[in-house]
Amino acid sequence: MTQNPAPRPLSDDAASALLAAQQFGTLATVKRSGHPHLTTMVYGWDPEARIVRFSTTADRVKVTHLRRNPRTALHVQGGDPWSFAVAEGDAEVSEVTTVPGDAIGRELLAILPEAAKPQGAEAEDAFLEQLVAERRVVIRLTVDRLYGTALDFEATKKP
């Protein structure tokens, strides 16, 4: 492996683009012991605001961790094992959505990829009611550090 080029650091724009291109990543929170707690999450990336949003239920352990210690990171895999982006920062946990269609419910709906959004007013209403029944919250990770690497495979191929 030492004969091939090393992975190159991603620019902020390239790391942001990788976050935008993916839907799933690994969220790391901090346990009381100081060890990381890792969980796969679907997310929505807002590059202008530099906020990653996640949907979860109020009773999840990651919510407990974040309320105690807001420091967190999201790891997103690129197109090969050597490509990734990490978004680090502090997270806040919203209140529980309590009324179908409230601000938290609408924010949760906006996190969904377009292909997964309920189609039609009746389906959307049912979805918003389900969010209330599940006691859903939004985790908002405000990104203050974005980094990653990529490996240029073309440069590693021999003619």
VEXRO-533387 format. One record per residue (C-alpha): x, z, y; residue number from 1. Coordinates in steps of 0.1 Angstrom, whole numbers, plus 2048, in hexadecimal, padded with zeros to 3 digits. Last residue first. Layout:
N
@px:X, pz:Z, py:Y, pos:NUM;
...
***
This chain:
159
@px:7F4, pz:752, py:80E, pos:159;
@px:7F6, pz:778, py:80B, pos:158;
@px:7D8, pz:78C, py:815, pos:157;
@px:7DE, pz:7AC, py:82A, pos:156;
@px:7D7, pz:79C, py:84C, pos:155;
@px:7B5, pz:790, py:840, pos:154;
@px:7AD, pz:7B4, py:834, pos:153;
@px:7AE, pz:7C2, py:858, pos:152;
@px:7A9, pz:7E7, py:851, pos:151;
@px:793, pz:7F9, py:869, pos:150;
@px:795, pz:81C, py:879, pos:149;
@px:77F, pz:835, py:88A, pos:148;
@px:778, pz:848, py:8AA, pos:147;
@px:75D, pz:855, py:8C1, pos:146;
@px:760, pz:876, py:8D4, pos:145;
@px:747, pz:886, py:8EC, pos:144;
@px:728, pz:87B, py:8D8, pos:143;
@px:708, pz:88E, py:8E0, pos:142;
@px:6F9, pz:894, py:8BE, pos:141;
@px:6D3, pz:898, py:8C1, pos:140;
@px:6C2, pz:8A7, py:8A2, pos:139;
@px:69D, pz:89F, py:8A4, pos:138;
@px:684, pz:8B6, py:893, pos:137;
@px:669, pz:8B2, py:878, pos:136;
@px:651, pz:8CD, py:86D, pos:135;
@px:646, pz:8B8, py:84E, pos:134;
@px:621, pz:8BA, py:858, pos:133;
@px:62A, pz:8B0, py:87C, pos:132;
@px:63E, pz:892, py:870, pos:131;
@px:622, pz:888, py:858, pos:130;
@px:60A, pz:887, py:876, pos:129;
@px:621, pz:86F, py:888, pos:128;
@px:623, pz:859, py:869, pos:127;
@px:5FD, pz:858, py:866, pos:126;
@px:5FA, pz:84F, py:88B, pos:125;
@px:613, pz:833, py:886, pos:124;
@px:601, pz:826, py:868, pos:123;
@px:5E0, pz:825, py:87B, pos:122;
@px:5F0, pz:815, py:89A, pos:121;
@px:600, pz:7F8, py:887, pos:120;
@px:620, pz:7F4, py:873, pos:119;
@px:633, pz:814, py:86C, pos:118;
@px:658, pz:811, py:874, pos:117;
@px:670, pz:80A, py:857, pos:116;
@px:67A, pz:7E7, py:861, pos:115;
@px:680, pz:7F2, py:885, pos:114;
@px:699, pz:80C, py:87B, pos:113;
@px:68A, pz:82F, py:880, pos:112;
@px:698, pz:845, py:89B, pos:111;
@px:67C, pz:83A, py:8B3, pos:110;
@px:662, pz:84C, py:89D, pos:109;
@px:676, pz:86C, py:8A0, pos:108;
@px:676, pz:869, py:8C6, pos:107;
@px:650, pz:862, py:8C6, pos:106;
@px:64B, pz:882, py:8B0, pos:105;
@px:660, pz:896, py:8C8, pos:104;
@px:64D, pz:88A, py:8E6, pos:103;
@px:62B, pz:891, py:8D6, pos:102;
@px:61A, pz:876, py:8C2, pos:101;
@px:60C, pz:88D, py:8A7, pos:100;
@px:60D, pz:8B1, py:8B5, pos:99;
@px:626, pz:8CB, py:8A9, pos:98;
@px:648, pz:8B9, py:8A8, pos:97;
@px:661, pz:8D5, py:8A2, pos:96;
@px:677, pz:8DE, py:8BF, pos:95;
@px:696, pz:8C9, py:8C3, pos:94;
@px:6B8, pz:8D1, py:8B4, pos:93;
@px:6D7, pz:8CC, py:8C9, pos:92;
@px:6F8, pz:8BD, py:8BE, pos:91;
@px:71B, pz:8C0, py:8CB, pos:90;
@px:734, pz:8A5, py:8C7, pos:89;
@px:745, pz:88E, py:8AF, pos:88;
@px:73D, pz:86A, py:8A5, pos:87;
@px:753, pz:85C, py:889, pos:86;
@px:757, pz:838, py:880, pos:85;
@px:763, pz:828, py:860, pos:84;
@px:777, pz:80C, py:850, pos:83;
@px:790, pz:812, py:834, pos:82;
@px:777, pz:811, py:818, pos:81;
@px:768, pz:7F0, py:823, pos:80;
@px:74A, pz:7E5, py:838, pos:79;
@px:74A, pz:805, py:84E, pos:78;
@px:741, pz:828, py:844, pos:77;
@px:731, pz:83F, py:85D, pos:76;
@px:73C, pz:863, py:862, pos:75;
@px:727, pz:879, py:879, pos:74;
@px:736, pz:898, py:888, pos:73;
@px:72A, pz:8BA, py:892, pos:72;
@px:72F, pz:8D7, py:8AA, pos:71;
@px:70E, pz:8E8, py:8B2, pos:70;
@px:716, pz:909, py:8A1, pos:69;
@px:6FA, pz:922, py:89A, pos:68;
@px:6DD, pz:90A, py:8A2, pos:67;
@px:6F1, pz:8EF, py:891, pos:66;
@px:6F6, pz:902, py:870, pos:65;
@px:6D1, pz:90C, py:86E, pos:64;
@px:6C7, pz:8E8, py:874, pos:63;
@px:6E0, pz:8DD, py:859, pos:62;
@px:6D0, pz:8F5, py:841, pos:61;
@px:6AF, pz:8E3, py:843, pos:60;
@px:68F, pz:8F6, py:84C, pos:59;
@px:687, pz:8E4, py:86C, pos:58;
@px:684, pz:8C2, py:85B, pos:57;
@px:69B, pz:8A5, py:863, pos:56;
@px:69D, pz:886, py:879, pos:55;
@px:6BE, pz:87C, py:887, pos:54;
@px:6C9, pz:870, py:8AA, pos:53;
@px:6EC, pz:865, py:8B4, pos:52;
@px:6F1, pz:866, py:8DA, pos:51;
@px:70A, pz:853, py:8EF, pos:50;
@px:6F0, pz:84D, py:90A, pos:49;
@px:6F9, pz:828, py:90C, pos:48;
@px:702, pz:826, py:8E7, pos:47;
@px:6E1, pz:834, py:8DA, pos:46;
@px:6E7, pz:837, py:8B4, pos:45;
@px:6CA, pz:83E, py:89C, pos:44;
@px:6D0, pz:851, py:87C, pos:43;
@px:6CA, pz:852, py:857, pos:42;
@px:6DC, pz:870, py:848, pos:41;
@px:6F3, pz:878, py:82B, pos:40;
@px:6FD, pz:89D, py:82B, pos:39;
@px:71D, pz:8B0, py:82F, pos:38;
@px:722, pz:8D5, py:835, pos:37;
@px:745, pz:8DD, py:841, pos:36;
@px:756, pz:8FE, py:83A, pos:35;
@px:757, pz:918, py:856, pos:34;
@px:747, pz:933, py:841, pos:33;
@px:728, pz:932, py:857, pos:32;
@px:725, pz:90E, py:84E, pos:31;
@px:72F, pz:8F3, py:866, pos:30;
@px:71D, pz:8D2, py:868, pos:29;
@px:728, pz:8AF, py:85C, pos:28;
@px:710, pz:892, py:85C, pos:27;
@px:718, pz:876, py:844, pos:26;
@px:70B, pz:854, py:84F, pos:25;
@px:6EE, pz:83C, py:84A, pos:24;
@px:6DF, pz:821, py:861, pos:23;
@px:6FE, pz:80C, py:868, pos:22;
@px:704, pz:7F0, py:881, pos:21;
@px:701, pz:806, py:8A0, pos:20;
@px:71B, pz:81F, py:893, pos:19;
@px:732, pz:802, py:88C, pos:18;
@px:72C, pz:7F4, py:8AF, pos:17;
@px:734, pz:816, py:8BE, pos:16;
@px:755, pz:817, py:8AB, pos:15;
@px:75D, pz:7F4, py:8B7, pos:14;
@px:755, pz:7FE, py:8DB, pos:13;
@px:76A, pz:81E, py:8DA, pos:12;
@px:787, pz:809, py:8CC, pos:11;
@px:78D, pz:80C, py:8A7, pos:10;
@px:7AF, pz:818, py:89B, pos:9;
@px:7C1, pz:801, py:883, pos:8;
@px:7C4, pz:806, py:85E, pos:7;
@px:7E8, pz:802, py:852, pos:6;
@px:7F6, pz:7DF, py:84B, pos:5;
@px:800, pz:7D8, py:828, pos:4;
@px:823, pz:7DF, py:819, pos:3;
@px:81D, pz:805, py:818, pos:2;
@px:800, pz:800, py:800, pos:1;
***
